[in-house]
Amino acid sequence: MAARSLRILQVVTDTDRRGAQVFATDLERALRLRSHDVRTVALAPGHNAQRLPVGVLGDERLGRRTLAALRRQMRSADVVVAHGSSTLPACAIAGVGLRTPFVYRQISDSRFWAPTRLRRLRVRALMGRAARVVALADHTRRELIEWIGLPADRITVVPNGVPEDAFPLRDEAAAPAARAALGVPEGPTALFIAALVPEKGADLAIDALATVPDAHLIVAGDGPDRAALEQRAAAVAPGRVTFTGSLPRALDAYAAADLVVFPSRGGDSMPAALIEAGLCGLPAVTTPVGAITDIVIDGETGVVVPIGDREALAATMRDLLADPSRRRALGRAARHHCLERFAITVVAQRWERVLLEVAGAGPAPSRPRARVA
């Protein structure tokens, strides 16, 4: 039971079902179970068909009316959590002069998204307005210190988390029915699940699948690259790639797959999809981007291949799809690892400690000014 019940406001960019937004709603439920009053709002509406049922503050993420509405909401909270992207400048601007502190959750790779000195200065100044910055892993924390220039004692590490009860161990016997429900033929099946944007590497997954005879690839997700990826699949692996779009239940895709392929090129920090897959007992083939290797331990819970290496990716997919016993061993280890470190019940306890401290209900951290040059 919590030492004190907090009024917590969570802010997400929009209502799309993407990593930061879904995590915020999962964390809301977990913190409510710990007796906190939590509400989650979006700066603006989303664009995808599958949207989260959260309140929307305005039509534009940083519009005047949106920021005014956010400021009103912040006034009645003990602490605010800003979940990535546009929520950082929104909370920094809307919170000027208010006593309500906000915590910023950094969800991306700092070097990837802030490559220039000007961008780093801007990010550093905005993060300097936050009472605390939460990084997803030690790697991310180091990047915030060394690349962005934040003081070390302003940063706390809390990993990504997923509701463990929503992603039970996959039932192999049910896989054929799950594939049929998605329109996927029977046979060895890999799954790519992420936004269809260049940095996620769906094109690499398609090219790798093309070299694996009789195998199929499910591409679950949507994004601006979808049409180009469908054309690519038709050219290199005709009839062997199924595009599902964004699914209401990611579990349906995991139930149909034998393994997950996530060949990220950069920008990712700690993808929830890899935690979900691990909880379901699915091994992953992925790359050493961000804190991915905190989730997928090479040779123990999955396989890590070099970034952009099509040949290594294809060979690993081919080997694992042909070796059910190795897949099962990796999958069992992945589930144990993810339950221990990334279950939302475990992660929520760590978030609670951070929020109590920031709200003044626990030991308060020092708050030196961030360097600006």
Buried (B, 14 or more C-beta within 10 A) or exposed (E): EBEBEBBBBBBBBBBBBBBBBBBBBBBBEBBBEBEBEBBBBBBBBBEBEBBBEBEBBBEBBBBEEBBEBBBEBBEEBBBBBBBBBBBBBBBBBBBEEBEBBBBBBBBBBBBBBBEEEEEBBBBBEBBBBBBBBBBBBEBBBBBBBEBBBBBEEBBBBBBBBBBBEBBBEBEBEEBBEBBEEBEBEEBBBBBBBBBBBBBBBBBBBBBBBBBBEEBBBBBBBBBEBBEEBBEBBEEBBEEBBBBBBBBEEBBBBBBBBBBBBBBBBBBBBBBBBBBBBBBBBBBBBBBBBBBBBBBBBEEEBBBBBEBBBBEBBBBBBBBBBEEEEEBEBBBBBBBBBBBEBBBBBBBBBBBBBBBBBBBEBBEEBEBEEBEEE
